[in-house]
Amino acid sequence: MASISAVLSPTNLIHSSTKPAEILLKSVSFHRRRTHTLLRLSPGRPSRLFAALTAQDSSSVAERKLYVGNIPRNVDNEELTRIVEQHGAVEKAEVMYDKYSGRSRRFAFVTMKTVDDANAAIEKLNETDVGGRTIKVNITEKPVVNMVDMSLLEAEESQFIDSPHKVYVGNISSTVSTETLKNFFSEKDKVLSAKVSRVPGTSKASGYGFVTFSSEEEVEAAISSFNNVLLEGQPIRVNKA
């Protein structure tokens, strides 16, 4: 059977400041025919092969990454790892915390070593009791958000006026919008600004938000007036942020 070899030499490499480098691969013999293959390499742009491998790697991670919801507030990364690793090898566990209050948001993400580990963890842990709470465990889903939604959310975020006089509003229904939250609090006092927090990269509400005022007196009045009051069917929690 005829052999195939590739010859690379300095003369095969053509460098230019305006053109991508070119490598000439010369097959010496292939069924008595000579062929030449010219590969064009763009130093500043990733190859299609690299992009394909990166996509496959991202897909693999997505298949191993679990969402763990409704966990007790006292469960931290180490405790969550201990719980999950009883059913498969854990690569990383991360409990989500509110950056303002520092409290657990009662959900986490756990990346397992393999897809089999992920499936085993789901089978053994989903709908089980942890610290008196029934937890939810499943594969994380890629957020599906159209460009219009994202542009509106970005504009909404940029319009938020922060202030040292601010309240944290928890247990917000997923149907509550920023405008609804602002109008609700405006019934009693003049609101400076408001926003409903979203899961990063999506339009999904995180279940909490913030309302800002011009003075500390207005903050105290808002807490007194709205804490445990129903907003679209759910009693909201209002305290200083």
N, C-alpha and C positions, 0 to 999 in steps of 0.2 A: 504494500500500500504506500502510495506516495506520501512524503512528509511535507509539512507546511511550517515555515519559519518566518519570523518577522525581523527585518533588519532596521535598526534605528541608529542613526549616526548624527553628529552635529549638523551635517548638511541637510538633514531631513527636517530640522527645526527652523522655522522661519518666524522671526520675531518682528513685530511692528508696533509702533505706538498707536496706530489707527486701525490695525487689523488684528483679529484674534490669531494666536499661534496656530501653526499648521504642522501636523505630524504625518509624514508619509510612511505608511506601512507597506512594505514590499514583500509579497509572497514569492519565494524563490521557485517553488515548483508545486503545481497542483494539477494533476492529470495532464502534464506537459503543456500547461498554459500558464503564462505569466499574467498576474493581475496586480494592480496597484490600488490601494485604498487610502483616501485622503480624509483624515479626521480633523475637524476644525474645533479647536478648544478655545472657549472664551474665558479668560482668567477672571473676569468680573461677574460672570453669571454661572449659577450652578447647572450641572448637566442634568439631562432628563433622568438619567439613571439615579443620580443622587437624590433628586426630587422624589422619585418613585420609592426609593428606600426609606426616605424620611416619612413619606405618607404611610408606608406599611408599619413603620415603627410607632407612629402616632396612633394608628388604628389598634395596634397591639396593646398599647397603654390604656386606651379607652375600654377595651374588652376586659382589662384587669382592674379597673378603677371602680370602687363601690361607693355608693351613697349610703350613709347610715343616718337615719333620721329618728327624731323623738327620743334622743338619749338624755339621761339625767344630766343636770348641770354640773354635778361633781365628777363626771367622767372626763378625764384629761387624755392626752395622747398616749401616755404609758398604759393607763387602765384600758383604753380602747384596744390597744395593741394586744394586751393580755387576753382580752375577751375574744378577739377575732382569730388570733393565732392558734387557738385550740382547734380550729377547723381548717387551717391552711397557713402557708408561709406568708408573712406580711412584709412588704417592702417599705411602706410608709403609711403612717396614720396621722391625720391632721384634723383636730377639732376646730370648728369655726367659732371665733369670738367676736363680740361686738367691739369695735374699736373705741367707742365712746364710753360705754359702761363697763367694759372688761368682762362681761358675763358671757357664758357659753350660749351660743345661738341654738343649742340642742340638735345640731346636726354636724356631720363630719364626712371626710372622704378618706377611704382606705385603698391604697394600691397594693394588690396582691402580687406574689412572685410569678404566678402562672394563671392562665385562664381557668384551669382545673381548680386551682385554689379559690379563685373568685366564685366559681359556680358552687363549690362545696360550702363556702361561707354563706352564700345566699340561701342555700337549701337548709342549712342548720340554724341560721340566726334570724332569718326574716320572720316577723310576727312573733318573736319570742320575748320573754320578760327580762328586762335589765333594770334593776333598781326600782321595780314597781311600775315601769313604763314599757309598753309594747313597742319595740323598735321596728323600723322599716329598713330593709337592706335590699338594694338592687344595683344593677349596673347603671352608672351615670349615663345620661342621655345628652348628646350634643345639642346645645340650644339652637332652636330654629327661630331666627329673628330677621325680619326683612329690614332693608336699609331705611325705609321710612320710619319704622319704629325706633331704630337706633338713633337716627338724627333728631327725632323728637325728644328722646330721653337725654341725649347729650345737651340739647338746648335747655331742657328742664333743669338739668344739673348745673349748667353754667349760670342760670338765672337765680339760683338759690343764694340768698343773702345770709351769710353766717353772722352770729352775734354771741357775745358772752352770756346773753340772757336767752337761754334756750331750754326747751323741754324735750325729753325723750318720750316718744309715744309707742308703746308696745302692744302686741296682740291685735294688730290691724288686719282687717279682712283683706283678702287678695283682690277684692273688687274696688277697694278704696284707691282713688287717684290722688295725685298731689293737689289738684284743684279742690277735690272734695275735702281733703284734710285741712287745707287752708280756710275754706269757707266754713267748715264746722267750728274751728276755733275762733273765727272772726265774729261769731254770733255774740260773744261776750266781750272780747277786747280787740283792739287793733293789732293785727298780726303783721310782723315785718316780712316774714317769708316762711315757706314750708316745703317739705319734700318727703316723698315715700321712697325708701331705699329699695334698690333692686339687686338681684343676684348678678354679680359681675358678668358682663357680656350678654345679658338677656334682658327681656322686658318683664320677667317674673318678679313679683313683689317679694321682699324678704320678710314681711310681717311686722315691720317697724318703720318709724320715720322720725322727723324732727320738725319742731316749730320754733321760730325765733321771734323775740319781742324786743322792744326798745328799752325796757326797764325790768328790774328785779321784781317790782311790785306786780307787773303784768304776768311774770312767770308764776309767782305764788298764787295769783288769782286763777290762772289757767289750771294749775294742779288742783286747787280747791274745787273748781267748777266741773272739770272734765274727767278726773280720775275715776275709773270704774263705770263711766257712763257708756251706754251703748252707741256704737258707731257702725251702722249697717249690720246690726244683729250681733255684734261682739263687744263685750265690755273692754274698753281700752285701758292700758296702764299708762299713767302720766306721772313723770317725776323729772327732777332736774337732770339735765344732760351733763 
